[in-house]
Amino acid sequence: MTNIYQLLKYHLYSAKRIARETERVYLDKNYSAGGTQICKNVVPQVISMVDGRYIHGGFTDRIRGILATYKWAKEQGYEYKINWTYPYSLSAYLLPNKVDWVITPEKVSFNKEEACPIAVFDYKMPYQWQVFKRIMNERTSHHYKQYHVYSNIDGVENEYRKLFDELFVPSPDITANVNQHISKLGNCYVSFTFRFQELLGDFKEQGSWITLDDVDKKVLIKRCIDTIQRIYDTRKLRGKVLVTSDSVTFLNEVSKALDFVYVIPGRISHMDYKSDNNDNTLHMRSFIDFFLIAKANVSYLVCCDKMYRSNFAKYASIYGEHEYHEIIKR
């Protein structure tokens, strides 16, 4: 027990130090003293912020942070809102269900006298929920009207579907697209997910990622395709299988190689990739992928060589409450 306490104390100290540095460098500059105070709310608001003022990550990171923040706010009796405006409005794809989380940008205050930012990110640390709660408890004791939370924290895995469904229902466009693809896939299918980042040279992501030469690209693509074929044969699967990926190059190749593969047509972009921010059809793709994976009977993440071990399929399968496997081949 003493060792656990000491470890938690260490991670709490580290998280608080990094959080304050993140706020100082990236967020505090957005808040100013004086000026008009706009907050009319009586109950303090906790607002999940996805507004481009910090790197938010992809769909999984954003939703994880939102669900953790919502859970904490609900337990503490705060009014909860989501300010997801970057690079699109969340309400274009997900609508409020049991909680009215919508807040318009003009009602988000950046006056230091009534609002403050709180940054808590996972940093691959253990005890994330415990650390998050401690930081939130400490930082919300200053009697502001709004607390702006930037987070991708984990820790609500066991309540993921419950919390998600309290907050969200898919928009009619998302529902129609998902149903259209299911009519082609059938009601009983397996999904495979592949996350290449820049390995196949499809697009430029934030960060330092390598791109393979042409020979190594072909080798990696073949390994991934062979993995699908092996599982398909070993499990004696029948019918179509859904394949999702961040690489159009791979999706084109796997479609040509395996006639039982179903892929969603169209272009792909990461949520923090700026050049395509005005194309909402690109961002719709992440939501459609998520709900289609969630509706599968079994889901696989395949990760070969230098590929990224994404959590996207994992959390879609948690939401869908079905069997999930990771095939890691380094």
C-alpha positions in Angstrom: 0.0 0.0 0.0 2.9 2.4 0.8 4.5 1.7 -2.5 1.2 2.4 -4.4 0.8 5.6 -2.4 4.3 6.8 -3.2 3.8 6.0 -6.9 0.6 7.8 -7.0 2.1 10.8 -5.2 5.0 10.8 -7.7 2.7 10.7 -10.8 0.4 13.4 -9.3 3.4 15.7 -8.7 4.7 15.1 -12.3 1.2 15.6 -13.8 0.6 18.8 -11.9 4.0 20.2 -12.9 3.5 19.3 -16.6 -0.1 20.6 -16.5 1.0 24.0 -15.1 3.8 24.3 -17.7 1.3 23.4 -20.5 -1.1 26.1 -19.2 1.6 28.7 -18.9 3.1 28.2 -22.4 0.0 27.4 -24.5 -3.2 28.5 -22.7 -2.8 31.3 -20.2 -2.0 33.8 -23.0 -5.6 33.4 -24.2 -7.0 34.8 -21.0 -7.0 38.5 -20.1 -7.9 40.5 -17.0 -10.7 43.1 -17.0 -13.2 43.6 -19.8 -16.8 42.5 -20.0 -17.8 39.5 -17.9 -20.2 37.3 -19.9 -21.0 34.4 -17.6 -24.6 34.4 -16.5 -24.6 30.8 -15.1 -25.3 30.4 -11.4 -23.9 26.8 -11.1 -20.2 26.8 -12.2 -19.6 25.2 -15.5 -16.9 22.6 -16.4 -16.3 22.8 -20.2 -14.3 20.3 -22.2 -12.3 22.4 -24.6 -11.4 21.2 -28.2 -10.7 24.6 -29.8 -7.3 24.3 -31.4 -5.4 26.2 -28.7 -3.5 23.0 -27.9 -2.8 19.7 -29.7 -5.9 17.6 -29.0 -5.0 14.3 -30.8 -7.5 12.2 -32.7 -11.0 10.9 -32.1 -10.0 8.5 -29.3 -8.0 11.1 -27.3 -10.7 13.7 -27.5 -13.6 11.4 -26.6 -11.6 9.9 -23.7 -10.9 13.3 -22.2 -14.5 14.4 -22.6 -15.9 11.3 -20.9 -13.5 11.6 -18.0 -14.3 15.3 -17.6 -18.0 14.7 -17.8 -17.9 11.9 -15.2 -16.0 14.1 -12.8 -18.3 17.1 -13.4 -21.4 15.0 -12.9 -20.1 13.5 -9.6 -19.3 17.0 -8.3 -22.5 18.6 -9.4 -21.1 21.0 -12.0 -23.0 22.0 -15.1 -21.2 20.3 -18.0 -20.5 21.7 -21.5 -18.4 20.8 -24.6 -16.7 23.5 -26.7 -15.5 21.4 -29.6 -15.0 23.8 -32.4 -11.7 22.6 -33.9 -11.5 21.9 -36.8 -15.3 21.6 -36.9 -18.3 21.8 -34.6 -18.9 18.4 -32.9 -22.7 18.9 -33.2 -22.3 18.4 -37.0 -21.7 14.7 -36.2 -22.9 14.0 -32.6 -25.9 15.5 -30.9 -26.9 15.8 -27.2 -28.7 12.9 -25.8 -29.5 13.1 -22.0 -27.3 16.1 -21.3 -27.4 19.4 -23.0 -23.7 19.9 -23.5 -23.9 22.5 -26.3 -22.4 25.9 -25.6 -21.9 28.6 -28.3 -18.4 30.1 -28.6 -19.6 33.5 -27.6 -20.6 32.1 -24.2 -17.1 30.8 -23.5 -15.4 33.4 -21.3 -11.7 34.2 -21.5 -11.8 36.7 -18.8 -9.4 35.7 -16.0 -11.8 36.9 -13.3 -14.4 34.3 -14.3 -12.7 31.5 -16.2 -9.5 29.5 -16.0 -7.8 26.7 -18.1 -7.0 23.3 -16.6 -4.7 20.9 -18.6 -4.5 17.3 -17.7 -3.1 14.8 -20.2 -2.3 11.1 -19.8 1.5 11.1 -20.5 1.2 7.3 -20.4 1.1 7.3 -16.6 -0.7 4.8 -14.4 -3.5 5.8 -12.0 -4.8 8.4 -14.5 -8.3 8.7 -13.1 -7.0 9.1 -9.5 -4.5 11.8 -10.7 -7.2 13.5 -12.7 -9.6 13.7 -9.8 -7.0 15.1 -7.5 -6.0 17.8 -9.9 -9.6 18.7 -10.7 -10.5 18.9 -7.0 -7.6 21.2 -6.3 -8.0 23.5 -9.4 -11.8 24.0 -9.0 -11.6 25.3 -5.5 -11.1 28.9 -6.7 -14.7 29.8 -7.3 -14.6 30.6 -11.0 -17.7 30.5 -13.1 -16.1 28.4 -15.9 -13.3 25.8 -15.8 -11.9 25.0 -19.2 -10.6 21.5 -19.3 -8.1 20.3 -21.9 -7.6 16.6 -21.5 -7.2 13.2 -23.1 -7.1 11.4 -19.8 -8.1 7.7 -19.6 -9.7 6.0 -16.7 -13.4 5.5 -17.6 -13.0 2.4 -19.7 -15.6 0.4 -17.6 -18.2 3.1 -18.1 -17.3 4.1 -21.6 -20.5 3.2 -23.3 -22.7 4.4 -20.5 -21.1 7.8 -20.4 -20.9 8.1 -24.2 -24.6 7.3 -24.5 -25.6 9.8 -21.8 -23.9 12.5 -23.8 -24.3 11.6 -27.5 -26.4 10.2 -30.2 -25.1 10.2 -33.8 -26.4 12.8 -36.2 -28.9 11.8 -38.9 -26.1 12.0 -41.5 -23.9 9.7 -39.5 -26.7 7.2 -38.9 -27.7 7.2 -42.5 -24.1 6.5 -43.7 -23.5 3.8 -41.1 -26.8 2.0 -42.1 -25.9 2.3 -45.8 -22.5 0.5 -45.2 -24.1 -2.1 -43.0 -26.6 -2.9 -45.8 -23.5 -3.9 -47.9 -21.5 -5.5 -45.1 -24.3 -7.5 -43.6 -25.2 -7.7 -39.9 -22.4 -10.2 -39.0 -18.9 -9.1 -39.8 -15.4 -8.7 -38.5 -13.3 -5.5 -38.6 -9.6 -5.0 -39.1 -7.9 -1.6 -38.3 -4.5 -0.5 -39.4 -2.7 2.8 -38.4 0.3 3.7 -40.6 0.7 7.4 -39.8 3.3 8.6 -42.4 4.8 5.2 -43.2 3.2 4.9 -46.6 3.5 8.6 -47.3 -0.2 9.4 -47.5 -0.2 12.7 -45.6 1.8 14.8 -43.2 0.9 14.5 -39.5 2.1 16.7 -36.6 5.2 15.2 -35.1 8.3 13.5 -36.4 7.2 10.3 -38.3 9.2 8.4 -40.9 8.1 7.4 -44.4 9.3 4.1 -45.8 11.0 3.7 -49.2 9.0 2.1 -52.0 10.4 -1.4 -51.4 9.7 -1.4 -47.6 6.2 0.0 -48.3 5.4 -3.0 -50.4 6.8 -5.4 -47.8 4.7 -3.8 -45.1 1.5 -3.7 -47.1 2.0 -7.4 -48.0 2.5 -8.4 -44.3 -0.7 -6.6 -43.4 -2.7 -8.2 -46.2 -1.3 -11.6 -45.4 -2.4 -11.1 -41.8 -6.0 -10.5 -42.8 -6.0 -13.6 -45.1 -4.5 -15.8 -42.4 -7.1 -14.8 -39.8 -9.9 -15.1 -42.4 -8.8 -18.6 -43.2 -8.0 -19.7 -39.6 -11.3 -18.5 -38.2 -13.2 -19.8 -41.2 -14.9 -16.5 -41.8 -17.5 -16.0 -44.4 -18.7 -12.9 -46.2 -17.3 -9.4 -46.1 -14.8 -8.0 -43.5 -14.5 -4.3 -42.8 -11.0 -2.8 -43.1 -10.4 0.7 -41.8 -7.1 2.6 -42.0 -5.6 6.1 -42.1 -3.9 5.1 -45.4 -5.8 5.4 -48.7 -2.7 3.7 -50.3 -3.2 0.6 -48.1 -7.0 0.5 -48.6 -6.6 0.6 -52.3 -4.1 -2.2 -52.2 -6.0 -4.5 -49.9 -9.2 -4.0 -51.9 -7.4 -5.2 -55.0 -5.8 -8.1 -53.2 -8.7 -9.6 -51.3 -12.2 -9.8 -52.8 -13.9 -10.3 -49.4 -12.7 -6.9 -48.0 -15.0 -4.0 -47.6 -13.6 -0.5 -47.4 -15.3 2.9 -47.1 -14.5 5.0 -50.2 -13.2 8.5 -50.0 -10.3 10.6 -48.7 -8.9 10.5 -45.1 -7.5 13.1 -42.8 -6.4 13.3 -39.1 -8.4 15.6 -36.9 -5.4 17.7 -36.1 -4.2 17.9 -39.7 -4.9 21.5 -40.8 -4.9 21.6 -44.5 -8.2 19.9 -44.9 -10.1 21.5 -42.0 -12.9 22.9 -44.2 -13.9 19.6 -45.7 -16.4 18.1 -43.2 -16.7 14.9 -45.2 -13.2 14.0 -44.2 -13.9 14.4 -40.5 -17.2 12.4 -40.8 -15.1 9.4 -41.8 -13.8 9.0 -38.2 -17.3 8.9 -36.8 -18.5 6.4 -39.4 -15.4 4.2 -38.9 -16.1 4.3 -35.1 -19.7 3.2 -35.3 -19.1 0.6 -37.9 -16.3 -1.0 -35.9 -18.5 -0.8 -32.8 -21.2 -2.8 -34.7 -18.8 -5.6 -35.7 -18.9 -9.0 -34.0 -15.1 -9.1 -33.5 -12.5 -6.4 -34.0 -8.7 -6.6 -34.7 -6.0 -4.1 -34.5 -3.1 -5.1 -36.7 0.2 -3.5 -36.0 3.3 -4.6 -38.0 6.9 -3.3 -37.8 6.8 0.5 -37.1 3.0 0.9 -37.3 1.3 2.9 -34.6 -0.5 1.0 -31.8 -3.7 3.0 -32.0 -6.5 2.8 -29.4 -9.3 3.6 -32.0 -10.5 0.1 -32.6 -10.1 -0.8 -28.9 -12.5 1.9 -27.8 -14.9 1.3 -30.6 -15.1 -2.4 -29.5 -15.5 -1.3 -25.9 -18.4 0.9 -27.0 -19.8 -2.0 -29.0 -19.2 -4.5 -26.2 -17.6 -7.2 -28.3 -14.5 -9.3 -28.6 -11.2 -7.4 -29.4 -7.7 -8.6 -30.4 -4.4 -7.0 -31.1 -2.0 -8.6 -33.6 1.4 -7.0 -32.9 4.3 -8.1 -35.2 7.5 -6.1 -34.6 
